Amino acid sequence: MKIAPKFPRLLTICVLTITLPLAALAEPMGKGEPHADKCAPHSPMGMKGPMQEMPPYLKGIQLTETQMDKIFEIAHPQVPVMRNLSKQRHQLMAELHQATIATPFDEAKIRKIADKLADVEKKILLQRTLTDAKIFAILSPEQRAEVQQKMNQPHGPSLHKPTGFRPGHHKASPQVRS
């Protein structure tokens, strides 16, 4: 049967079909911001010099000083965790790329890398969800409603799209999910 020689090519096409759209969604670093050169490409809180920005879904929400302090206390410890996970993801994507173009093609190696990558993505998702759940817990019901209203707009902030803020990136709260 002539399927066996075509399998590596088919698998390569499948991997590219999955990864290229994700790469296209990646936001370029900086976007003309003055401190962009000081930011890691996936810095967990979109570092901008000595200060960090708030999660995009909180922009325009009137927060008390106490709430801002609590958000910082929640998000700040996540910076090194998310940075490490981001570095692991980047390394695994590079390994996947190299394994995809390697000769001879090693399907077992691709599967092993894919499993590791899935595990890292799961950890990132969990960190983001837990962090955002903690942040939502300190918001008042009115603030939560305001966030929900903003997220329901067609191009409003989303809990699940990549932005500068990443300590607990994939946010979860039953009241606020879009």
C-alpha positions in Angstrom: 0.0 0.0 0.0 1.3 3.5 -0.8 -0.2 5.3 2.2 2.9 4.8 4.5 5.2 7.1 2.5 2.5 9.8 2.4 1.8 9.7 6.2 4.7 12.0 7.3 3.6 14.6 4.6 0.0 14.4 5.8 1.0 14.7 9.4 3.1 17.8 8.6 0.2 19.4 6.7 -2.1 18.7 9.7 0.4 20.2 12.2 0.8 23.3 10.0 -2.9 23.6 9.6 -3.3 23.7 13.4 -0.3 25.9 14.3 -0.3 28.5 11.5 -3.7 30.0 12.4 -2.5 30.2 16.0 0.7 32.0 14.9 -1.4 34.4 12.8 -3.4 35.3 16.0 -0.3 36.2 17.9 0.0 39.8 18.7 3.3 41.6 17.7 5.3 42.8 20.7 5.2 46.4 21.5 2.7 47.9 19.1 4.7 51.2 19.2 4.7 51.4 23.0 7.7 53.3 24.4 8.8 50.5 26.8 8.1 47.6 24.4 11.8 46.8 24.3 11.8 46.0 28.0 8.9 43.5 27.6 9.3 39.8 27.1 7.2 38.7 24.1 4.8 37.0 26.4 5.4 38.9 29.6 2.7 37.8 32.0 1.4 41.2 32.8 2.4 43.1 29.7 5.2 44.8 31.6 5.7 48.5 30.7 8.7 49.7 32.6 8.3 49.7 36.3 4.5 49.6 36.2 2.2 47.0 34.9 -1.2 47.4 33.2 -4.5 46.1 34.4 -6.3 43.3 32.7 -8.0 44.6 29.6 -11.4 43.6 30.8 -10.9 46.0 33.7 -10.0 49.0 31.6 -12.6 51.7 32.2 -13.9 50.1 35.4 -13.6 52.3 38.4 -11.6 50.4 41.0 -10.9 51.4 44.5 -7.3 51.7 45.6 -7.8 48.6 47.8 -9.1 46.6 44.8 -6.1 47.7 42.7 -3.8 46.6 45.5 -5.5 43.2 45.7 -5.3 42.7 42.0 -1.6 43.4 42.1 -1.2 41.0 45.0 -3.1 38.3 43.0 -1.3 38.9 39.7 2.2 39.7 40.7 3.1 36.2 41.9 1.9 34.8 38.6 4.5 36.7 36.6 7.4 34.2 37.0 5.1 31.2 36.8 3.6 32.4 33.5 6.9 33.4 32.1 8.3 30.0 32.8 5.3 28.3 31.2 5.6 30.7 28.2 9.3 29.8 27.8 8.4 26.0 28.0 5.8 26.5 25.3 8.2 28.4 23.1 10.8 25.7 23.4 8.3 22.9 22.7 7.0 24.8 19.6 10.6 25.0 18.4 11.2 21.3 19.0 7.9 20.5 17.2 9.0 22.6 14.2 12.4 20.8 14.1 10.8 17.4 14.5 8.3 18.1 11.7 11.0 18.8 9.2 13.5 16.2 10.4 14.5 13.3 8.2 13.6 10.6 9.0 10.3 11.6 10.3 9.7 10.4 13.8 6.0 10.2 14.6 6.6 9.0 18.2 8.8 12.0 18.9 6.0 14.3 17.5 3.5 12.7 19.7 5.7 13.1 22.8 6.3 16.8 22.0 2.5 17.3 21.4 1.7 15.7 24.7 4.1 17.9 26.5 2.8 21.0 24.7 -0.8 20.1 25.6 0.3 19.8 29.3 1.9 23.2 29.2 -1.1 24.7 27.5 -3.3 23.1 30.2 -1.2 24.6 33.0 -1.4 28.1 31.3 -5.1 27.8 31.0 -5.5 26.8 34.7 -3.2 29.5 35.9 -5.2 32.1 34.0 -8.5 30.8 35.1 -7.6 30.7 38.7 -6.1 34.2 38.7 -9.1 35.7 37.0 -11.5 33.9 39.3 -9.6 35.6 42.2 -9.8 39.0 40.5 -13.5 38.7 39.8 -14.1 37.7 43.4 -12.9 41.2 44.5 -15.2 43.0 42.1 -18.5 44.4 43.2 -21.7 43.0 41.5 -22.0 46.3 39.6 -18.4 46.0 38.4 -18.9 42.5 37.3 -22.1 43.5 35.3 -20.1 46.3 33.7 -17.3 43.9 32.7 -20.0 41.5 31.3 -21.6 44.3 29.3 -18.2 45.3 27.8 -17.4 41.7 26.9 -20.8 41.3 25.1 -19.8 44.0 22.7 -18.6 42.7 19.3 -15.1 43.9 19.7 -15.0 44.3 23.4 -12.4 42.7 25.7 -12.5 39.0 26.0 -11.3 36.8 28.8 -9.9 34.3 26.2 -8.0 36.4 23.7 -4.3 37.1 24.0 -3.5 40.6 25.3 -0.8 42.3 27.3 -2.1 41.0 30.6 -1.4 37.3 31.1 -1.1 36.3 34.8 -4.2 34.2 34.7 -5.0 34.7 31.1 -8.0 32.4 30.4 -10.4 33.9 32.8 -13.3 31.9 34.3 -16.2 33.1 36.3 -19.7 31.8 35.8 -21.1 35.3 35.9 -18.7 36.8 33.4 -17.9 34.2 30.8 -18.5 35.2 27.2 
